Amino acid sequence: MSTDLSTLSYAKYGKTNVRVFRIVRGEAGLHTIVEYNVETLLEGDIATSYTEADNTVVVATDSVKNITYFLAKTSPHILSPEKFALHIGTFFVSKYAHIHKVHVTVTQLRWNRISVDGKEHKHSFYRDGDDRRVVQAVVDGTKGKQSLTASLTSGITDLLVLKSTGSAFENFYKDEYTTLVPVDDRIFSTSVDLSYTFSDIKLVAPQDDKKLEFQVPLKEGDVGFKGSVWDDSVAARARTATLEVFAVDESASVQATLYKMAQRIIAENDGVKDVTYTLPNKHYIPVDMKYIGIDNLTPYVNFFFSILLLLPFFFFFIPSLPFPFTFIPDSLGSGHLPSQYHDTFRRPSFRVLRIGLINYLFDSQ
């Protein structure tokens, strides 16, 4: 079979799912931990390993794993996924003459300190969410080993959020294919994927013989440090911006809310040049309970506020009940409530239920 019509256009290879867990022991028994999954892919003069079965140009993927472990143990930048990714990439490009570009992805799992008596414990932690911090770095030595550059994108994936009101979707385009009903109050829930890309990075090539050195060119207080890839507080600001805007924005649409999130990240971090959000809807659809005489499609807030007008009068008859509470008109009939609640706080014309029970029955949005 003739091979003249085929050519290798592009190739990279490496090691993925290298699990790293590091404890950094500080003063007075204070431990700081990080857990990463690391992927390192190498690109360069490796075509003959594919076209001629020439393994002499292959840095074994087992070696890639071992180097990842070695740098995880020795790098002073292990607690910063951005710096650690750049350190890995810089090492491979500098160490191996035929490797010209390295792609490193560091995925960080969440661990937060356990609080005991209001104080953070020195060496005990808990997993407080399934969202992960993701860093993707490309270290480029194609212009020479002394002229290293990098690009880096950081962000969050699978950050699940929900707000029970403060969201609407109306005035959208309608035609013969439209079946969606406009809503002025709805549950807004989504799994946030956020990525933000830093301005192009110039790296300092390592000067030591083993190529283990990694220099951070900017320190806190230097011009250009704040909001740059060297500023470890960018990730916290981006996360805070995402959560706070989501919470307080009176959302007219998912698009409008995510745009405000991105605007804030850009405004607060001078070194971030672009921001990308993916916010897929997580739908919560109210159950139509008209078949048993209950309106479960009207937003609960309207019912609650009308009942509040009666609060002073009925509180006189039930002074022993703790707040919060609300009332369900007896006209609903006991047959419309779950059997275990039929006789809860019975009164001549009203039954009193804790707020959680009324939400169970009436919170439709």
N, C-alpha and C positions, 0 to 999 in steps of 0.2 A: 504494500500500500504506500503510495507517495505521501511524503510529509511536507512537500514544498508549499502546500496551500495553507499550512498552519504555522502559527508563531505564538510565543508566549508574550502577552501584552503587559501583564502586571503580576507581581507576586509579593506576598508577605506571609510570614508564618511566625509561630511562637507558642507561648504557653498561656492557658487561661485557667480560671478558677484556682489560683494559688491563694490559699487561705492563710492570712496573717493575723495573729493576735499578739499584741505587744503590751507589756506592763512597764511603765516608766515610774520608777520609785523615787519619790521626792523626800523632802525633809519631814521629820516627825511622823513617819509612817504613812504619808500621803501617797496614794497610788493613782496614776492616771492611765486609762486603758484606751486602746483603739482596736477595732476588728475590721479588717479589710478583705475583700476579694480582689485579686490583682490579675490583670491580663496584660501581657507584653508581647507585641508583634514586631518583628524585625523586617526591614526592607533595605535592599541594597544590591550588591553584585552577587546575586544568588540564583540567577536564571539557569546556570548549568546544572544545579541540583535537580531541576525539573527536566531539562531537555537532554542531559547527558548522564543522568544518574551520578553526578559528581558530588559526593558528600563532603569533600574537603572544604567547601564554602559554608557548610551548615554548622552554626553554633547550636548544639543539641538543645532541644526544648527542656531536657532535664537540667542542663546547665542554666538555662533561663530561670527555672524554678529556684535553683540553688542560689543564684545571684540575688533574686528577689528576697529570699530569706536572709541572706547575708546583709543586704542593705537595710532590711527591716530591723535587724539587730544593731547595726552600727551607725545608721544615718541619724544625725541630730535633728532631722526634719520629719521624723516618723509621725508626729502628732498632727501634722498638716498634710492632708491628702494631696493638695495641689503641689506643695514643695516636694513631697515624696515621689509623686509621679514624674516631676521634672528631673529629680535626682536619678531615678531609674533610667529615664531616657537619655540623659546626659552621659551616664556611665557607658551604656552600650554603644552609643555613637562614638564616644572617645576611645573606648577600649579596642574596638574591632575596626580595622582599617576599611574593610569591605562593606560594613554596615553604615548606611548614610541617613536613614530615617527610622525612628522608633515610635510606635504608637502604644501608649500606656493608658489603661483604664483602671481606675481605683474606685471601688464601690465600698462605701463605709456603712456599717450597720450601727444602729443607734444603741448607745448605752448611757444612762443617766445615773447619777448617784442616788442612793436611797437616803432619805431624810429620817433621822431618829431624834425625837424631842426637838424638832425644828432646826436641827443642824445636819448638814450633809456628811454622810459617813465617809471615812477616809478610804475604805477599800471594798465597799459593797455597792452593787449596781443593779439596775433592772432595765429590761428592754421596754421602752415606753412608746413603741410604735413600729409599724412595719415599713414606714417610709425609709428611704436610703439616700445618702448623699453620693453623687456620682461625679467623678472628675475624669475628663478625657483630654490627654495631652499628646501632642506630636512634637518631638524634638527633631529638628532638621539640620543635618550637617552636609547637605549637598553642595554648599558654597565653600566648604572647607572646614576642617576640624577646629580651626581657631575662630570660625565665624558662625557659631551656633545660634540658631533662632528657634523659637517655639510658638505654638498656638495652644491655647487651653480653654476648654469649656467646662464649667462646673454647674452644679444644680442639685435638684431633688427629684426623686421619682416615687410614685405611689403614696403621696401624702393625702390621706382621705379626710375630707372636710364636709361639714354639713351645717346649714343654717335653716331654722324652721320657719322663718319669715324674712321679710326684707328683700324679696326677689319677685319679679314679675316678668311676663313676656307677652307684650301686646303690640298692636299696630304693625304686625309683620305682613309681608306680601301675601295676598290671597288670590287664588284662581280656582279653576274647576277641580284641581287636585288637592286642595286644602281641606283637611279634616280636623286639624288641630284647633282647639278652643282657646282663645286668649284668656290669660289668667292675670289678675292683679296681685295675687298673694299665693306663693307656692313654696315648697321645700326646694332648696338649692343644695345639691350635694354633688361632689365631683372628686375624682382622684387626680391630684395635681402632679403634672410632670413639668418641671421648670429647668431651663438651661440658660446660662448667660455666658457670653464669650468675652474674654479680656482682649484688650488691645495687644498687638503683636509684641512678643517678648524677645529681648536680646539676652542671651546667656553668656556667662563667663566660662570659657573652656577650662577644665581642670588642668593644673600645672604639675601635679604630683605624678610620679612614675606609674602608680597603679590606677590612676584615673578615678580615684574615689572621692576626690574633693568636689564639693558643690557650694558655690558662693551665692549668697542672697545679696543682690546689688543695692537694695533699698531697705532702710530700717525705719521704724516708726519715728516720725518727726521730719524725715527727709521730704523734699519737694517731690510730689508724684506718688508718694507711698499710699496715702489714703484712697481706698477703693481700688487699689491695684491688685494684681495676682499675688503680691507679697504680703498683702494685708489679710490676716487670718479672720478678721471680723466681718468680711464681706458676706460669708455664708450665713451668719446669724442675722445680718441686716436683711438679706434677701428672704430668708424664712419669715422673719417678723413682718416685713412688708407684705408678703403673700397672705399671711394669716390675718393681719389687721385690716387690710383693704377688703378682703373677703368678708370679714365680720361686719364692718361698719358701712360698706357701700350699699346704698339702696339700689340694688341691681336691676337695671332695665333689661339686661341680657347677659349671657355668659361673656360674649365678645366685649361688651363695654366694661365689665369688671376686670377681665384679664388685662385689658389695655391700661387701666389705672394701676394695676399691680406692676406692670412692666415699666410704666412711666416713673414710678417711685424708685424702683431699683436703679434705673439709669440716673435719676437725679441724685441719689445718695452715694453712688460709687463712680468716681471719675474714670476709673480704668476699665469699666464695662462698656463695650461698644454695641452689643446687641443682646436682646432678651427674647426667649421663645417660651411660650406656655402651651401646654396641651391640657384642656379641661373637658374630658368626656362627661356627659350627664350621667348621674346615677339616679334613676327615676324612682320616686316613691309615689305610687298611684293610690288615691283614696278609694276605699271600698264604698260602693253605692249600697246603702242599707235601707232604702225606701221600702223594700219588700217586708220589713218588720216595723215600719212606721217611724224610723229614725233618720233624721237628716244628718248624714255624715259628710256631705259635700260642701256645706257652708263653713267658711273658716271659723274656728273656735273663738277667735278673738272677739267677734261680734256678740256671740252668746255671753261670753265672760263679762264684757263691759256692761251689758244690760243687767246682768245679775248683780253687779257691784252696786248698782243704785239701791238695791234692797238690803245691802249688807248691814247698815246700822240697826235696822228694825229686827232682823233675825238674829243678830248677835246677842240681843237682849235675852233671847230664849235659850241660848246655848253658850253661856259664858265659859264653860269648862273646856271647850274644844280649842286646841292649839292652832295657830296659823301655820301654813296657809290652808284655807278651805274654800269651798264654793258650794253652790246649791244646784240640785237637779229638781225641776218641778215634778211634783207627784203625778201630774197628768201623763207622764211617760208610762206609768204603770210598772209594777215590779216585774212583769213578764218581759220587759225590754232590757233588763239588767242581768248580768251573770248571776246565777243562783246564789253564789257565796256572798253577794253584796245586797241581797234583798232586804235584809233587816239592819243594815249598817246605819247607825245614827238616825233611827226613824223618828220623825216629827209629824204632827197632825197633817200638815200640808206640804212638807218638804222632806226630802232625804238629803243628808249632808254627807259628802264624800270627799276624801282627800284629793288634792289637785291632780295626783297621778292617775286616779280612776276616771276623773272627768276627761282628762286628755285621752285616755284609752278609748273613750267612746266618741269624743267629739272633735278631736284635732284632725281636721281633714287636709290641711295643707302642709 
